[in-house]
Amino acid sequence: MAKTDSTSINGKAYTYVDHKFDVVVVGAGGAGLRATLGMAEQGLKTACITKVFPTRSHT
C-alpha cells in the first residue's frame, strides 16, 4: 500500500504519496508505451512518465 504524508511549503499544505514500481518508463512515445505495455503484460507493476499527454507525442 502507498504511504501518504503531508508537508508544508510557504504556508501551503501539500500531500504526497509514495509509490513502489518494478519498472518506471520515461517517455510515452511509441517505444515508451510499447515497453510499458510489455512490462505490464509480464505482471510487473509499471509506471509511464511523460511530459505531455500520451496521444500528443510525435510518434
Beta strands, then each sheet from edge to edge (+ up, - down):
strand 1: 3-9
strand 2: 12-18
strand 3: 23-26
strand 4: 46-49
sheet 1: 1+ 2-
sheet 2: 3+ 4+
end
